[in-house]
Amino acid sequence: MINVLRVIHVFLAVNAMAAGISLSIKMVGGKPFKVWVKRFLELSLAAGSAGLIFSIHHMSATELLTMLSVYVSAFAVFSWRKCRASDAWEPALVLSTLCVLCLDAVIVITHIVKLLAFCHLLGSVSPDLSLATLTVCAVLLFAFLSTTSLKRLQQHQSDSMAHKAAR
């Protein structure tokens, strides 16, 4: 039963990441993204919930990351709702959404490294070292994406204010 739930968790997390990748492309490109946020957060919350179901008997680092992902997703949902009412919440929405995507990526990376270590496909490389290296790379990538998205958002907001002032 636990293995089936883990497969469901990874499947939902991969789907959430696919939705998150399209969302982050829109954010980095400075295109409207608010419609995509809902789908991504639904998939991410479903993946996080499935991940927490199989962690009832023990708590590993993966389950703690999953729990953190659920909490950050809840804040992202709150930001999304506030953002629909006021554009002042857009930076919080961008940061929380990309944090959820980063956590989803780290969780999937953790499962993949554990699977590769179980199948003895990592060779002489330590699974902990591989996991740490990939996690640092993912965090740096999402830090770059967050910074770029916030800059694009700020440019878009200043352009729209200049357009409104020109009227």
PyMOL commands that set and color helices and strands:
alter all, ss='L'
color gray80, all
select helices_A, chain A and resi 2-29+34-53+61-85+87-118+127-166
alter helices_A, ss='H'
color red, helices_A
deselect
rebuild
show_as cartoon
